[in-house]
């Protein structure tokens, strides 16, 4: 997870538009993890 987040952070600095996509991905992943874990 840390590596992915670090890579995304670097991309966000270069492309501010990517921040929205990463935010959506993080929200979806959080929802999926909540469904899997009780």
Z-matrix of the N, CA and C atoms (Angstrom, degrees):
N
C 1 1.471
C 2 1.524 1 110.54
N 3 1.350 2 116.32 1 -46.51
C 4 1.468 3 119.41 2 -177.53
C 5 1.529 4 111.10 3 -58.04
N 6 1.326 5 116.64 4 -44.02
C 7 1.467 6 119.28 5 -179.01
C 8 1.525 7 109.87 6 -61.02
N 9 1.327 8 116.68 7 -44.95
C 10 1.475 9 119.51 8 -179.08
C 11 1.525 10 109.99 9 -61.99
N 12 1.345 11 115.80 10 -44.33
C 13 1.470 12 119.37 11 -178.88
C 14 1.534 13 109.56 12 -62.45
N 15 1.335 14 117.06 13 -43.39
C 16 1.465 15 119.91 14 -179.60
C 17 1.523 16 110.23 15 -61.31
N 18 1.318 17 117.37 16 -44.41
C 19 1.473 18 120.45 17 179.31
C 20 1.519 19 109.62 18 -61.12
N 21 1.339 20 117.14 19 -44.15
C 22 1.460 21 120.38 20 -179.33
C 23 1.522 22 109.90 21 -63.37
N 24 1.343 23 117.20 22 -41.54
C 25 1.466 24 120.08 23 -179.93
C 26 1.529 25 109.99 24 -59.30
N 27 1.328 26 117.57 25 -43.34
C 28 1.469 27 120.63 26 179.25
C 29 1.530 28 109.95 27 -61.59
N 30 1.333 29 116.49 28 -42.00
C 31 1.470 30 119.98 29 179.93
C 32 1.527 31 109.94 30 -66.65
N 33 1.337 32 116.60 31 -38.16
C 34 1.466 33 119.86 32 -179.61
C 35 1.526 34 110.21 33 -60.82
N 36 1.340 35 116.69 34 -41.62
C 37 1.466 36 120.00 35 -178.54
C 38 1.535 37 109.06 36 -61.19
N 39 1.346 38 116.87 37 -39.90
C 40 1.472 39 119.79 38 -178.74
C 41 1.528 40 110.58 39 -78.68
N 42 1.340 41 116.63 40 -39.12
C 43 1.476 42 120.25 41 -179.09
C 44 1.531 43 109.59 42 -124.88
N 45 1.327 44 118.55 43 104.36
C 46 1.474 45 120.96 44 -179.84
C 47 1.520 46 112.49 45 -65.58
N 48 1.341 47 117.27 46 -21.77
C 49 1.466 48 120.15 47 -179.67
C 50 1.529 49 111.08 48 -69.61
N 51 1.345 50 116.28 49 -24.07
C 52 1.474 51 120.15 50 -178.29
C 53 1.527 52 110.44 51 -69.57
N 54 1.336 53 117.56 52 -23.97
C 55 1.468 54 120.32 53 -176.85
C 56 1.527 55 110.00 54 -57.39
N 57 1.319 56 117.80 55 -41.39
C 58 1.474 57 120.20 56 -179.81
C 59 1.521 58 110.51 57 -63.03
N 60 1.328 59 117.25 58 -44.22
C 61 1.470 60 120.13 59 179.95
C 62 1.526 61 110.04 60 -62.21
N 63 1.329 62 117.56 61 -44.93
C 64 1.467 63 120.42 62 -179.31
C 65 1.523 64 110.02 63 -62.95
N 66 1.330 65 117.43 64 -39.86
C 67 1.467 66 120.82 65 179.93
C 68 1.525 67 109.46 66 -61.48
N 69 1.333 68 116.89 67 -43.43
C 70 1.469 69 120.30 68 179.45
C 71 1.522 70 109.99 69 -63.93
N 72 1.345 71 116.27 70 -42.58
C 73 1.470 72 120.13 71 -179.45
C 74 1.531 73 109.68 72 -63.26
N 75 1.321 74 117.08 73 -44.39
C 76 1.469 75 120.13 74 -178.87
C 77 1.524 76 109.97 75 -62.60
N 78 1.331 77 117.09 76 -40.81
C 79 1.473 78 119.97 77 179.07
C 80 1.522 79 110.11 78 -63.51
N 81 1.326 80 117.47 79 -45.27
C 82 1.470 81 120.63 80 179.63
C 83 1.523 82 109.87 81 -62.05
N 84 1.322 83 117.95 82 -45.01
C 85 1.466 84 121.14 83 -179.88
C 86 1.525 85 110.15 84 -62.50
N 87 1.330 86 117.59 85 -40.06
C 88 1.468 87 121.09 86 179.33
C 89 1.524 88 109.72 87 -63.22
N 90 1.326 89 116.66 88 -42.67
C 91 1.472 90 120.11 89 179.69
C 92 1.529 91 109.70 90 -64.01
N 93 1.329 92 116.98 91 -41.89
C 94 1.471 93 120.69 92 -179.74
C 95 1.527 94 109.37 93 -63.39
N 96 1.328 95 117.77 94 -44.91
C 97 1.467 96 120.94 95 -179.07
C 98 1.525 97 109.94 96 -62.98
N 99 1.314 98 117.20 97 -39.10
C 100 1.472 99 120.04 98 179.06
C 101 1.522 100 110.18 99 -63.91
N 102 1.327 101 117.36 100 -40.51
C 103 1.471 102 120.25 101 179.82
C 104 1.523 103 110.19 102 -65.58
N 105 1.336 104 116.97 103 -42.21
C 106 1.472 105 120.59 104 -178.78
C 107 1.532 106 109.57 105 -67.98
N 108 1.324 107 117.69 106 -48.56
C 109 1.469 108 121.10 107 -178.29
C 110 1.527 109 110.08 108 -87.48
N 111 1.322 110 118.14 109 137.26
C 112 1.465 111 120.88 110 -178.48
C 113 1.519 112 112.65 111 -68.41
